[in-house]
């Protein structure tokens, strides 16, 4: 199973340290940024699959960052982790497709936070596989005969998906029991 990467963005260093401690045993890599600008620099150098950002930050707020991420890195799944409870900001971000989920700060439990992040990773994986399958079926529709390599790829994808779901459920099981 390919390891996924989650980028956390918050201007409060203690929040980033707390996240780092809480998530060190998770089955994904973690990156941390103190600002929107630093997050964009990290994204230029490292592949990330999920970004979790605070809303209220100096210079570039989280919603502005997530809009840029949506435009420049549309494949990255976007989450908000914030103590900001302004309904207009939250609804605006969700309705404009900038975020998949909103997590309130302080988060209620590590299990809840971990589950939400794992769901975002799973969403990323499903979307990526869907894109691959759509490309395959588009070739079929336009009359291209699927070659042996494509059929092997689809079979490998199915087997990989089954194995991934099993492994993921084994890793997620302890988190789900804690809730």
Buried (B, 14 or more C-beta within 10 A) or exposed (E): EEEBBBBBBBBBEEBBEBBEEBBEEBBBBBBBBBBBBBBBEBBEEEEBBBBBBBBBBEEBBBBBBBBBBBEEBEEBBBBBBBEBEEEEBBEEBBEEEBBBBBBBBEBEEBBBBBBBBBBBBBBBBEEEBEEEEEEBEEBEEEEEEBEEEBEEBBEEBEEBEEEBEEEBEEBBEEBEEEE
